[in-house]
Amino acid sequence: MKLVTRAEWGAQPPKQPWTYVAGTQGVKVHYEGDPVPADLVSHHEWCAGRMRGIQAAHMADTSQGWIDIAYTAVACPHGYVFEGRGLHHETGANGNQPLNLAHYAVCGMVGNSGLTQPSDDMLNGLRDAIEWLQQQGGAGPEIKGHRDGYPTDCPGGPLYAWVQRGAPRPGGGGGSRGGAAAPPWPGEYLRLQSPLLNDDNVRTWQQRMAERGWPISVDGWYGAESQSICEQFQQDCTAHGWPLTVDGIVGEQTWNAAWQRPVS
């Protein structure tokens, strides 16, 4: 990830301390919602100044009462991730406090006119930001648009279509995150046991869950963390019309779902 810290882009300090969050259900994707110059794609040297402008506008908006730039992170057209409020801080962008506590907010530097189509580099930057929040910020697997649960056009048509495809990296066609052919079930039930199960089948399943966005260690050991992720995945599948027994055991159906079920 090409991270640009607050100090590097010249952020002002927040008006008051951020609210700490241990984690969230996931991440919501946003766009600026205003005109963005189409030639921004050719001028990365403008992006830090654009961040300062967004922050200044947000902090001056008395109707919203923002203490800082509203977003957790912002991805520019060149694939850089600009730190906004950052890890473990409540966002201000999702519409109200319950929504802000439920999801982080990442924004792409596209708007409602001018530059409206995200570049491949921007999509990679957004994906980098999402995975950063999942791996270091306690974000869960949900990836949604701002409009999911709040009346708004944000994040615009192109970014929302990307979200609905599962927010894949460019060139992946979405298949790497769901809807893919599953490798044959190895015939081994992956479960918590004593001594702990440790083999390549566990590692393969863990890697697949990490690709789907679940915060899981890929170490080949089926311990309490893997059991918990398995149970959460089974619950999520069942809630989205892909019923599985919630038992924390990776049997044939749970194994296949890890590849075949589209990301919700």
N, C-alpha and C positions, 0 to 999 in steps of 0.2 A: 504494500500500500504506500502510495506517495502522499504522506501526511504533511499538511502545512499547519503548524501549531498556531494557537492564538497569538503568541508573541511574534511569530514569523509573519503573520499577515497584519499585525498592528491593531489587534482588538483593544477596545476600551474595557476596563473592568466593569463587571455588572454593578447595577445600582445598589443591589443588596445581595447577600449570599444566595446561591442556588439551593433548591430543595433536593436533598439526597434521595436517590432511589436505589434500592439494592439490585433490582432487575425489573424487566417489563415482559409483557406477553410477546413482544416482537417489535417490529419497526414499521412505521408508515412513511410512504414516499410522497414528496411534495414537489411542486414547481414554484417559480417566483410569482406567477399570476399577473405580472405586468410585462410591458414590452422589454425585450432583451435584444441588444444590437446583434444583428446577424453576423457581423464581422468579428464578434468576440471569439469565434472559433480560430481566428488567425492571430490573436493577440493575448497570449497567456499573461503577459505583463499587466493586463488590465484586471485580472481576476482578484488579486488581493485588494485593489481599490474598490472593486464591486462588493466584496465582503464588507469592507468598512462602510460602504454606502448602505448596504442592507441593515447592518447593525445600527447605524445612526438613525435610519428611518424607523426601525422597530422601537428603539429606545425613546424616540420622540413622539410615538403614537400614544397619546394619553387615553384614547378610547380602549385600547387593549391593556394598558398598564404593564407592558413588558419591561422586565428588569435588564434585558440583554437581547441579543439576537435570539430569535425564537427557536431556531433549528438546532438539533444536536450536531449535525455536520452538513456540509454542502459539497457537492461534487461539481467541478467545473468541466467545460468541454474537452479539456486536455487530460482528464483522468486523475487530477489531483483532488485529494480529500481535505477540505478546510475544516478544521476543528471549530465547532460552534460552542454550544454549552458543554459538550463532551460527555465522557463516560460517567455514569451514575448520577446524572443531574436531570431533574424533571425538565422536559421540553416545554415550550410555550406555544407550539405551533398547531396542535391537533384540534383546537376548538373550545375546549373547556378542561377543567382540572381532572375530572375522571379519565377523559381521553388522553390527557397529557401524562398521567401516571401509568396508563395502560401500555403505551407504546412510545418508543423513541421516534424522532422525526428527522429524516434525511431529505435534503432538497437537491434537485438538479438545477443548474443554471440555465434553464429554458423558461420561456414565458408564453404569453397568449398572443404575441405577434413578434415579428422579427425572427429571432432564433427560437423555433418551436420544436424542432426535432432533436432528440438527444443523440450525440455522437456515440460511436462504439466505445471510445475512451471514457466518456461520461458514464455509460452504463457499467463499464468495468469499475469506475470509481465508486458508483453507488453500491455495486456489489461488494467492493472492498469495505466500504463503510458499514454495510449491514453485517458482514462477517466479523468485522472489528467489534461491533457492539454485541454480537452473539458470543464471541470468544472472550472478550474482556469486560463487557458491560452488563452481563447477566440478561441479555435479550433472549426471549424465547423464539420459536421458529416462525411465528406469524409474520408475513410480509403483506401489507395492505396499502391501499391508497388513502390519502387524506379523506376522500369522499366516502369511504367505507365507514358509515356510522355518523357522518356529519354532512349537512347540506352544502356542498361546494363543487365547483368544477375541477378543483385541484386533485390530482397533479396534471391535468390536461389529458387529451386523448392519447397521444403517443406514449407517455410514461405510464398511463393507467393500463394500456394494452400490454405493456411489458410486465407490469405487476401481475396482471391476470394470467400471463404465461408462466408465472413462477419466478420472475426476476432473474432469468438466466443470463449467464455471460454471453456476449456476442459470439456467434458461431456455434453455440451449443444447441440451438433450436429448442431449448427447454427440456430436452430429453435427459440431460444429466441430473435433473432435479425431480423427475417424476415422469410417469408414462413410458418408461423404458422397459425393454425385455429383461426379466430377472435371470441371473445365472441359476443353474439348477440348484434346488435346495439340497444341501449336502447330506441330508438324512440325520443330522445331529441336532438335538434340541439344545439351544443355547439358553442356559438358566443359571441362576445363582446357586452354587453348591459348595461343599467343602470336601477336598480342597478346591480352590477357585479354578474354573475352566479357563484354559489359556491355549488358544490355537489360531490358525489362519482363518478358520470360519468365523470366529468372533471378530477378528480384525477386518475381514471383508464386510461384515454387517456394520461394524462401527464406522468404517470409512464411508459406507453408503449413507448412514444416518447423518454424518458430518456434512456430506455433500448436499443433503436435504436441508441443512441449516440447524440441525440439533447440536447443542453444545456438549459434545461427548468426546472423551479421550479415545484416541485410536491407538490402543496399546496391546490388543489381543486378549486382555483379561476381562472376563465377564463378572464384574463385581457389582456392588450396590448401585453405582452410577449407571451402568448399562441396564440393570433391571429397571431403575426408575425411568430412564429414557424410553425403554421398551413399553412400559405401562402407559406413559404419557402419549406415545405414538399410537398405541392401540386405542386409547380413549379418543384421541383426535380423529383417527380413522373412523371409528364408530359414530362420532358426532357429525361426520361429513359424508355419511352414506356408504361407508366401506366397513361393515361390521366385523369386528375381531373380538375374540375373547381377551379380556383384560386380565392377564395373569403374569406379565413380566417375563414370559418365555417366548423365545424366537423359534416358533415352529414353522411349518411349511407356509401357512397362510400369512403370518406376520413377515416372514422372509420375503415372499413374493410381493407383498404390499409395499415394502421398502423401495422397490424399483418401479412397480407398476402403477401405484396410486399417484395421481397428479398432486402437486403441492397445493394446499388450500390457502 
